[in-house]
């Protein structure tokens, strides 16, 4: 079945999807640690709205998506007083509003409608070399920043207030972390779609947190689950002619049930 | 006494809510300040003001040089679904000192070892935080604060939800850090009896008394009755003052 990757275009798709999956699954660990999972879906929708605006207005969809995502990051990053408006309700509002606006813009633009349908489910099989270069460059920049500031991101994500008191510029590192998440989402969105990007942010990291008892192993396992899920999903998508984003999400889900079920079973057997 | 932090007619609050108005408070090196008040009365707000995390909307907060604050946030708010080990959590305190791209030095590891030793949890370094008891978790948070080698230890409700033995142990540890190590301490609690024999200065979060700093000798049954809104007998029994 892996013979499908002998096709040149499938190699581009495979490499692009693996880079996106691994980057998202790595950042997803921080999102779970910071308890900002819903920010991921709201940012994905902001990126989708940016693409829709770009197609509607005849400007670069990638640039519009990036601007929309960065604007959303700034809004989510502002520490609103919970008495004015809770962060959770703001995310809920943003998700619904961005999604509705994107659907309206797509519906009113024939070109956007033709391409926009892929915004939700995505179709990785259309990924080209230019998409791959963009995604690869973004991933390299994200991992370079995380290599430099990994300790700071971990401390700020685990216990922001104490990090701030200890002299860490918590606001700045929060912003940089959100920025890396936002850039990854917006640049992956065009080629991969909301479902693939959001599920890559959440499911591999969630599965790894459930399985592993070491922080380093969580990051490692999350990336492995992303790679296995992407390859499996792409094969299934190609063989059965299914949309690639949902197929990969289905593979992530199957891996979660398989691995967590095995862990529970092994634990039960060990206890008995 | 050397001044560490001083509020001058400071106003502190969040958004539209003012928690402290015209607050005058001076904390000197070696002081032990306890802030007592019910839940939601603004105790943590004052702690954040002391550490400079919350800027006053008016007035001034003056700080002596660049102080290092070892902060122990409320234990209940520390995430416990990630498998951080005790050693990893304590080492977090050194993050700012280690700097980007570098690994912890032998000195950093030594400071963490010492902090674990002082708090009596050297043997727990490889244990996971989420597997520990409430008292052990509190010790880990205090160890993390100490690993920074702070000028000022700030504790937010360190004995809440602990059993009697763990509560006694934590109180003993805080007393040791103040008396033997000479650390300046500010803590908040809604349990007055726990800290009345440890602290030297008190702030009661009450509409009439929030802006006054009391010393132990200022406290009386009449005053505490007015503050707590109920008849209070304040006695000394076997050398310990307490509310009855």
Interface residues (C-beta under 8 A of the other chain):
Chain A: X33 X35 X81 X83 X84 X147 X148 X149 X151 X152 X154 X155 X158 X159 X161 X162 X163 X164 X165 X166 X167 X168 X209 X212 X213 X214 X215 X218
Chain B: X14 X15 X16 X17 X51 X53 X68 X69 X70 X71 X72 X73 X78 X79 X81 X82 X83 X84 X88 X89 X92 X93 X95 X96 X98 X100 X101 X128 X144 X145 X148 X154
